[in-house]
Amino acid sequence: MTITDAPAPDLDRVVAGFVHCLRRGGLPVPIGQSVRFREALDVLGVGSGIDVYWAGRATLVSRPEEIAMYDAMFLTFFHHNTSGLTIRFDDIVETEVMAADEDDGDDSGDSDDSDDDQPVLRWSAADVLRDKDFADFTPAELEEAHRVMAKMRLHPARQRSRRREVSRTGDRLDLRRTVRAAMRSGGEPIAVARTRRGERTRRVVLLLDVSGSMEAYARVLIRFAHAAVVGRGRVEAFALGTRLTRMTRQLGSHDVDEAVAEAAQEVVDWSGGTRLGEALGHFNNEWGVRGMSRGSIVVILSDGWDRGDPEEMAEEMARLKRTAHRVVWVNPLKAGPGYEPTARGMAAALPHVDEFIEGHSLRSLETLAETIS
């Protein structure tokens, strides 16, 4: 890696621009690390791109899992010449951009000896975006996130069913099956049939806040809801706003764009106000009492901003808690530094929540899938 002949770059601008690029990519870089990176460039100079790379990696990367993101942002920033520091990567660095769902190939093929010492920076676009806030996504990054979420599948926890199934080690004698088998052997009960209680997956109910304050996240989270509905499992999806709207049928289409369009058309209060307590009361009265929430995992995806009465919110959350197996609240704002659940709706609901997790990134949705399972 060499630097082409060019006027001496402004190192302060290089450092500031590169650190800004890392932060936009989701890598937290304190001011102290930025200063050390600047001091390292003073010592090493910028005559070699390798020196610039390792200076940044040694001073700006704190954890091993941040290396892939750093590599991607390094290539992106300097390759597009936004810094005034022009680096030719093709001389020494081979970059492979692999899709998130592809496995590493076999590199056993013949190669020149000169290529053996070349560092290969492998990174996945999904890995780079995994920790980035949905609100900061570009249209291209949203498309990548949509592709990742389309492949997500929920595997809810299982529960004991009232139905019984045949089992050699069952806890109850199946007299009818035993007698039928005995009739085929001259009346002698050679084999004793037994049964046990079967198992089935728990129902998952997704309640997605589609109010104006959630617009940047709802457009992404509805894709997650679609992937959950079309996957194998018992999943119901509702939209929460000034009213409650069931979206399960609309999201059942395997064509994700068609499904999302139909769901958005069905939800007439999209990007409107929020009355979470009232909408939850509607769910409890119309669906919960019919058994939909009984023994289910109920997931509320909302920032907790509510224009309704907080006492109503607390009462309806308590009702939901009494029937549901678990109540999970996914709040995109929880990832913010120094976040406190001070919103009236969120504060009223929190005592009745089993799990309170983030919902601003792909990684947080992976955590949600693990929580449900």
C-alpha positions in Angstrom: 0.0 0.0 0.0 1.5 3.3 -1.1 0.5 6.9 -1.1 0.5 8.6 -4.4 2.2 11.9 -5.1 -0.1 14.6 -3.7 0.1 17.7 -1.6 0.6 17.0 2.1 -2.8 16.3 3.6 -4.2 18.2 6.6 -3.8 15.6 9.3 -6.3 17.2 11.6 -8.9 17.0 8.9 -8.0 13.4 8.1 -8.4 12.4 11.8 -11.6 14.3 12.3 -13.1 13.0 9.1 -12.1 9.4 9.7 -13.3 9.4 13.3 -16.6 10.9 12.1 -16.9 8.1 9.6 -16.3 5.5 12.3 -18.9 7.0 14.5 -21.5 7.1 11.7 -20.8 3.4 11.2 -21.6 2.7 14.8 -18.1 2.4 16.3 -17.8 4.5 19.5 -14.6 6.6 19.4 -13.9 8.8 22.5 -12.0 12.0 22.1 -9.0 10.6 23.9 -8.6 7.8 21.3 -8.8 10.4 18.5 -6.0 12.4 20.1 -3.8 9.3 20.3 -4.5 8.5 16.7 -3.3 12.0 15.7 -0.2 11.6 17.8 0.5 8.2 16.2 0.3 9.8 12.7 2.8 12.4 13.9 5.3 9.7 14.8 4.7 7.3 11.9 3.9 9.8 9.2 1.6 9.1 6.3 4.1 7.7 3.8 2.6 4.3 4.0 -1.0 3.3 4.0 -0.2 0.3 6.2 1.2 2.6 8.8 -2.0 4.7 8.7 -4.1 1.5 9.0 -2.3 0.1 12.0 -2.0 3.4 13.7 -5.8 3.7 13.6 -6.4 0.1 14.5 -4.1 0.3 17.6 -5.6 3.5 18.9 -9.3 3.5 17.8 -10.3 -0.1 18.2 -11.0 -1.3 21.7 -12.6 -4.7 21.2 -12.0 -7.6 18.8 -15.6 -7.5 17.5 -15.0 -3.9 16.3 -12.2 -4.9 13.9 -14.5 -5.9 11.0 -16.3 -2.6 11.2 -13.0 -0.6 11.4 -11.7 -2.4 8.3 -14.8 -1.6 6.3 -14.9 2.0 7.4 -11.1 2.4 6.7 -11.5 1.2 3.2 -14.6 3.2 2.6 -13.2 6.5 3.9 -9.8 6.5 2.2 -11.0 4.8 -1.0 -13.5 7.6 -1.7 -10.7 10.2 -1.1 -12.8 12.2 1.4 -9.7 13.0 3.4 -7.2 14.4 0.9 -5.0 11.4 1.7 -5.0 9.2 -1.4 -4.2 5.6 -0.9 -3.9 2.9 -3.5 -5.2 -0.3 -1.9 -4.9 -2.5 -4.9 -1.1 -2.7 -4.6 -1.1 -4.8 -1.5 -4.5 -5.3 0.0 -7.1 -7.7 -1.4 -10.6 -7.0 -0.2 -13.4 -9.5 -0.3 -16.9 -8.2 0.4 -19.0 -11.3 1.2 -22.7 -11.5 1.7 -23.9 -12.2 5.2 -25.3 -15.6 4.3 -22.3 -16.9 2.4 -19.7 -19.1 3.9 -16.0 -18.6 3.4 -14.8 -20.4 0.3 -11.9 -22.8 0.0 -8.6 -20.8 -0.6 -6.6 -23.9 -1.4 -6.0 -22.9 -5.0 -2.6 -22.1 -6.4 -1.3 -18.6 -5.9 1.9 -16.7 -6.5 4.5 -16.5 -3.6 4.2 -12.7 -3.7 0.6 -12.9 -2.6 1.2 -15.1 0.5 2.1 -12.1 2.7 -0.8 -9.9 1.6 -3.2 -9.1 4.3 -6.8 -10.0 3.3 -9.5 -7.8 4.9 -12.7 -9.9 4.9 -15.9 -8.2 6.0 -19.6 -8.5 5.6 -22.0 -5.6 4.9 -24.4 -7.1 7.4 -21.6 -7.2 10.0 -20.9 -3.5 9.5 -24.5 -2.5 9.8 -25.3 -4.8 12.7 -24.8 -2.2 15.4 -25.8 0.9 13.4 -29.0 2.7 14.4 -31.9 2.2 12.0 -32.6 5.9 12.0 -29.2 6.6 10.5 -29.5 4.1 7.6 -29.2 5.2 4.0 -31.6 3.8 1.5 -29.0 1.3 0.3 -28.3 0.2 3.9 -32.0 -0.2 4.5 -32.2 -2.6 1.5 -29.3 -4.6 3.0 -31.1 -4.7 6.4 -34.3 -5.8 4.7 -32.5 -8.7 3.1 -31.0 -9.8 6.4 -34.4 -9.6 8.2 -36.1 -11.5 5.5 -34.0 -14.5 6.5 -34.6 -14.2 10.2 -36.8 -16.9 11.7 -38.3 -17.0 15.2 -38.1 -20.2 17.2 -40.4 -19.5 20.2 -40.1 -21.4 23.4 -42.3 -24.6 23.7 -45.1 -25.3 26.1 -46.9 -28.4 27.2 -50.0 -29.2 25.3 -53.3 -30.7 26.5 -53.1 -33.2 23.7 -51.3 -36.5 24.4 -49.0 -38.4 22.1 -47.7 -41.9 21.9 -44.6 -42.5 23.9 -42.8 -45.7 25.0 -41.9 -44.0 28.3 -45.1 -42.1 28.8 -46.7 -41.6 32.2 -50.2 -42.9 31.3 -51.5 -46.2 30.0 -53.3 -46.0 26.7 -55.9 -48.7 27.3 -57.7 -48.5 24.0 -54.5 -48.8 22.0 -53.2 -51.6 24.2 -56.5 -53.6 23.8 -56.4 -53.2 20.0 -52.9 -54.5 19.8 -53.9 -57.4 22.0 -56.7 -58.4 19.7 -54.2 -58.8 16.9 -52.2 -61.2 19.0 -55.0 -63.5 20.2 -56.0 -61.4 23.2 -52.6 -61.4 24.8 -51.4 -57.9 25.8 -47.9 -58.4 24.5 -47.1 -54.6 24.2 -48.4 -52.0 26.5 -49.1 -48.6 24.9 -48.4 -45.4 26.8 -48.9 -41.7 26.2 -47.5 -38.4 27.5 -48.5 -34.8 27.2 -47.2 -33.3 23.9 -45.5 -30.0 23.3 -46.1 -27.1 21.0 -44.5 -23.7 20.3 -45.9 -20.8 22.2 -47.8 -18.2 20.3 -45.9 -14.9 19.7 -47.9 -11.6 19.6 -46.1 -8.6 18.1 -47.6 -5.2 18.9 -45.8 -2.6 16.8 -46.1 1.1 17.6 -46.6 3.0 14.3 -47.0 6.5 15.7 -45.0 9.5 14.4 -42.3 9.2 17.0 -41.6 5.6 15.8 -41.7 6.3 12.1 -37.9 5.8 11.5 -38.0 2.4 13.3 -41.5 1.2 12.4 -40.6 1.1 8.7 -37.9 -1.4 9.5 -39.5 -3.3 12.3 -42.5 -4.1 10.2 -40.1 -6.1 8.0 -39.1 -8.1 11.1 -42.8 -8.7 11.8 -43.3 -9.9 8.3 -40.4 -12.4 8.6 -41.9 -13.6 11.8 -45.4 -14.1 10.4 -44.3 -15.9 7.2 -41.9 -18.2 9.2 -43.1 -21.4 10.7 -44.8 -20.7 14.0 -47.9 -19.2 15.6 -47.3 -15.4 15.2 -49.8 -12.6 15.4 -49.0 -9.0 14.4 -50.9 -5.8 15.4 -50.3 -2.1 14.9 -50.6 0.3 17.8 -51.4 3.9 17.3 -54.6 5.8 18.1 -56.3 2.5 17.5 -55.5 -1.2 17.2 -55.2 -2.8 13.8 -54.6 -6.5 13.2 -52.0 -7.0 10.4 -51.5 -10.8 10.5 -53.4 -11.6 7.3 -51.8 -8.7 5.3 -48.3 -9.8 6.4 -48.9 -13.4 5.5 -47.9 -12.9 1.9 -44.4 -14.1 1.0 -43.9 -11.1 -1.3 -42.5 -8.8 1.4 -43.2 -5.5 -0.6 -46.7 -6.5 -1.3 -47.3 -7.6 2.3 -45.9 -4.3 3.8 -47.9 -2.2 1.3 -51.1 -4.0 2.2 -50.4 -3.6 5.9 -49.6 0.1 5.6 -52.9 0.5 3.7 -54.8 -1.3 6.4 -53.3 0.9 9.2 -55.1 4.2 8.7 -53.3 5.9 11.6 -49.7 5.2 10.5 -47.4 8.0 11.7 -50.2 9.5 13.7 -50.6 9.9 17.5 -50.3 7.3 20.2 -52.8 6.1 22.8 -51.0 3.0 23.9 -53.1 2.3 27.0 -56.4 2.5 25.0 -55.0 0.3 22.2 -53.8 -2.3 24.7 -57.2 -2.2 26.3 -58.7 -2.9 22.9 -56.3 -5.9 22.5 -57.1 -7.2 26.0 -60.9 -7.0 25.5 -61.2 -8.2 21.9 -58.3 -10.7 21.6 -56.7 -11.4 25.0 -59.9 -12.6 26.6 -60.4 -15.0 23.6 -57.2 -16.6 24.5 -54.7 -15.1 22.1 -52.5 -13.7 24.9 -53.0 -16.7 27.3 -49.6 -18.5 27.6 -48.2 -16.4 24.8 -45.0 -14.3 24.5 -46.2 -10.7 23.9 -43.7 -8.4 22.3 -44.4 -4.6 22.4 -42.2 -2.6 20.0 -42.5 1.0 21.1 -40.6 4.0 22.4 -43.1 4.4 25.2 -44.3 7.9 24.2 -48.1 8.0 25.0 -50.7 10.8 24.9 -53.1 8.7 27.0 -53.7 8.3 30.7 -50.7 6.6 32.4 -53.0 5.0 34.9 -54.9 3.3 32.1 -51.6 2.2 30.6 -50.6 0.6 33.9 -53.9 -1.1 34.4 -53.9 -2.6 30.9 -50.3 -3.8 31.2 -51.2 -5.5 34.4 -54.1 -7.3 32.7 -51.8 -8.3 29.9 -49.2 -9.6 32.3 -51.7 -11.8 34.1 -52.5 -13.7 31.0 -49.3 -13.7 29.0 -46.4 -16.1 29.6 -43.9 -13.3 29.1 -44.1 -9.6 28.2 -41.1 -8.2 26.3 -40.8 -4.5 25.6 -38.5 -3.5 22.7 -37.6 0.2 22.9 -35.3 1.7 20.2 -34.5 4.7 22.5 -33.0 2.4 25.2 -29.7 2.3 23.2 -29.1 6.0 23.7 -26.4 7.1 26.2 -27.9 7.9 29.6 -31.4 6.8 28.6 -34.0 6.8 31.4 -37.6 5.6 31.0 -39.0 8.9 31.9 -41.9 8.9 29.3 -45.2 8.6 31.1 -46.3 5.5 29.2 -42.9 3.8 29.5 -42.7 4.5 33.2 -46.2 3.1 33.8 -45.6 0.0 31.8 -42.1 -1.0 33.0 -43.2 -2.7 36.3 -45.2 -5.1 34.3 -42.5 -6.0 31.8 -40.4 -9.2 32.0 -37.7 -8.2 29.5 -36.8 -4.6 28.5 -34.4 -4.6 25.6 -33.2 -2.3 22.8 -34.7 -2.3 19.3 -32.6 0.1 17.2 -30.3 -2.2 15.2 -30.0 -5.6 13.6 -28.0 -6.9 16.6 -30.9 -5.9 18.9 -33.3 -7.8 16.8 -31.1 -10.9 17.0 -31.2 -10.4 20.8 -35.0 -10.2 20.6 -35.1 -13.5 18.7 -32.9 -15.1 21.3 -35.2 -13.7 24.1 -38.3 -15.2 22.5 -36.7 -18.6 22.1 
